[in-house]
Amino acid sequence: MNGRFGDIDPGAGRDQAGADRLAVLGAAIFQILTPILPLLGIGRPIGDQSTSVQTLITPAGWAFSIWSFLYAGSLAYAVYQALPAQRDNRLLAGLRWPSVGAFLGNGLWALYTQLDELTFLSVLIIATTLTCLVSVYRQLADAPQLTRGERWFVALPLSALTAWLTAATIVNIAASLNYHGFAPEMDRTILAGAVILTGGVIASAVIRRGAGNPWYALVFLWALAGINARSGQFAVIAASCAIAALAVIVTTVFGLRQPYARAHWFGTTPGREGY
């Protein structure tokens, strides 16, 4: 089309959409590859770095196995959104760049902590990553309806990643304070319990905002189970984990009592057709 403002290329929008989809794929792969750098002799494993500044709210080692699911889910989402059938999907169009930011943030965090330590800069990186995921979470919660494909390949993995990053950000802040020598004059178990309860309040608020998002709730409960497994021998921490878990469960159950919420997350009523 020609006019006073020059030529308008009808393919420009398609090219941009293609670039967006490729960016998601590239960022998802970057997120998966960066943690294996120590195997190539670059940096120290993240687990070793975390061990050096462990706190009472650091989960047990087995809890971090969830990253296998999170990486697989992120890659499944990246492939799904890149399918030709999803080129004009308006929901995915709004999710692509925030998810790129989240995947890049995870990769950068892994790269930084393997080469350095859990400093305040690591907190800044993970907090920025969580901000990107919160944007994704809100869009998923506000979507009028989700197709079956969106429900399982988008909402599930990205909600799970948001939940884990919520817990990880709290743990990272505590570990960073420990690394920098911050030592408040109070019982460590009481402080840890207060942090866990605060995390439970935050998670419950997020779940309520997400109409009882079950995937977020399950992953946050996994994180609490990991914390309790490692530090549950302290009565204050065990009680705090139990109270936080109860708050998360109750909020989720009440949220899912609404027919709309069950339909939104589980597809118990007909939604948009197709994948």
N, C-alpha and C positions, 0 to 999 in steps of 0.2 A: 504494500500500500504506500502510495506516494502522497505527500502533503507538504504543508509549509514547514513542518518539523522534520522532514526527511523521511527516509525509508523505515518502515517498521517490519522487522523480520518475524514472521509468525512462528518460526522455529526456535526463537530465542527462549521462550518459556519452557519448551521441551528440553532444550539444552541445559537450562538452569536446573530443571527437575532431575535430569540425569546426573548432573554434578552433585546435587544434594544426596542422591541415593548412593553414589560412589563414595562420597565423604563418610557416610554412615558405615559402609562396609570397611573402608580403610581404617576408621577410628576403632571399630570393634576388633579388627585384627591387631592393631597397635596395642590395644588394651590387653590382649591375650599374650602377645609376644614379649612385652617388656619384663614380666616377672621371671622369664627364663634366662635373662642375661647372666646371672651368676654362674649358670651352667657353662657359659662360654668364657668364664674367667673375668667377667665385668661386674664389680661390686660384690656386696654381701647379700645373702638371702634375706628376704624381708623378715622371716621368722627369727633369724639371729638378731636382727636389729631390734625387733620387738622385745625379745627376751632380755636384752640389756637394760630396758627401761620399763619392765613389767610393772603394772599396778594391780590393785585388788579387783579392778573391774575388767582386766584383760581376760577374755574367754579362754577356755581350755583349747589346746591345740587342735583337737578334732573338729571344733566348731568352724575352723577356717576351711575345712573341706568343702564348705558350701560354695566356695569360689568356683569349683568345677561346674556346678549347676548354673551359677551366675554367668560364667563365661559362655557356656553352651547356650543359655537363654539369650544372651546378648547377640551371639552370632546368628541364632535362629531369627531373631527380630531383624537383624541387619539384612539377612537374605530375603526374608518375607517382604520388607518394605521396598526392596530393590526389584521385585517381580514386576514385569510389564503391566500386570493387572492392577497394581497399586500406584501407578504413575500419577493418577489424578485423584487419589484418596486425600481428602481435605484434612482428615485427622492426622494422617501420617505426615502430611506437608508441614503441619505445625509442630510435630514432634522431632523432625529430623535434626535440625540444628541444635536444639537443647540436648538431644541424645548424643550428638557428635561431641558437644562440650563435656558431657558426662564421661564418655568413653576415653576421650583425650585426657581428661582430668585424672581418671584412674590410672592410665598409663604413665602420665607424668609423675603422679604420686609414687608409683612403684619405682620408676626410674630414679627419682630424687632420693627416696629412702634407702635404696640399694647402694647409692653412691655416697650418701651423707648420713644423717641421723634423723630422728623424729623431732625436729626443731619446730619453731613457730611457723616457719615457711611451709612445712608439711601440713600444718593445720590450715593455713591459708589455701593450699591446693585442694585439700579434701573438702573444706567448707564451700569452695567455689563449685566443686564437683557436685556436692549435695544440692546446691542452689539450682543447678541445671536439672537435676532429677526431680526436684520439687515442682519445677515448671512442667515437666513431663507428667508427673503424678496428678497435678491439678487439671491438666487437659484431659487426661484419661477419666478422671472422676466427673468432669463436666460434660463429657461427650453424651449426646442424647441417647445413642444406642451404640453397641459394639457388635460387629459381626463375629462369627465364630473364630475366624482367623485373627482378628484384632484382639479377641479375648485371650487366646492361648499363646499367640506369638508376639504380642505387644504388651498387653496389660499385665499378664503374669510375670514375664521376666523383668520388665522395667519396674513394676511395683516391688518385686523381691529385691532388686538392686537398690531401690530407694530405701527400703527398710534396713538393709545391711549397712548402707552408708550412713544412715541415721545413727545406728549403734556405733559404727566405726569412728565417726566424727567425735562422738563423746569420749570414746576410749583414746583416740589420738590426742585430744586436748589434755586428758589426764596424763598420758605418757609424755607429752611435750613438757608439761609443767614439771614432771618428775625429772626429765632430762636437764632442764634449766635450773634444777635445784630448788624449786618452789616447795616449801615444806610448812604448811599451816600448823599453828599450834593447837591441834585438836586430834582426837583419836582417829587413826587412819580408817578404821572400820566404819566409824560413824560418818566420816566424810564420803567414803565409798558408797555407803548406804544411801546417803542423801543424793549422790549423783545418779544412782540407779533409779531411785524414786522419781527424780526429775526427768530422766529418760523415759520412764513409764508414762508420766504425764504428757510429755511431748508426743510419744508414739500414740497414745490414746486420742489426743487431739487430731493428729494426722489421720488416724483411722476414722474418726467421726467425720472429718472433712471429706473423706473418701467413701462415704456411705458404707462403712463396714468392710472396707477392702480386705478380703481374707488372706491374700497373698502377702501383703505388707505385714499383717498380724502374725502369720505363721513364721516368717523369717525373723521378726523381732523377738518372738518367743524362743526361737532357736538360739539367738544371741544371749538371751537371759539364761537359758539352760546351760550354755557354755560358761557364762560367768559363775553361775551357781556351782557347776561341776568343779571349777578351779578354786573358788574361794568360799564355797558354801559351808566350810567348817566353822566359819565365823557366823555366830547367830544373827548379828545385825545384817550381814550381807544376805544370808539365806532368807530372812524375813523380808528384806527389801525386794529381792528377786520375786518372792511369792506374791507380794502386794502388787508389784509392777505387772506381773503376769496376769493376775486376777483383773486388774484394771483394763489391760489389753483385751482379754477374753470377753469381759462383760461389754465393753464398748463395741467389739466386733459383733457379738450376738445381738445386741440391741440394734445395731446398724442394719444387720441382715434380716431383721424382722420385717423390714419394709419390702413389699413385693418388688418395687422398682430396683432395690439394691440387689436382691437375689437374681433378678433378670439381667441386671447390668453385668454382674461378675460371673454368673454361672450359665446365663442363657436359658433360664427356666420358662421364659415366654418368648414367642417369636420376635426376632429383631430383624435387622436388615439381612437380606439373603446373601449367600455366597461367602467367600473367603477374602 
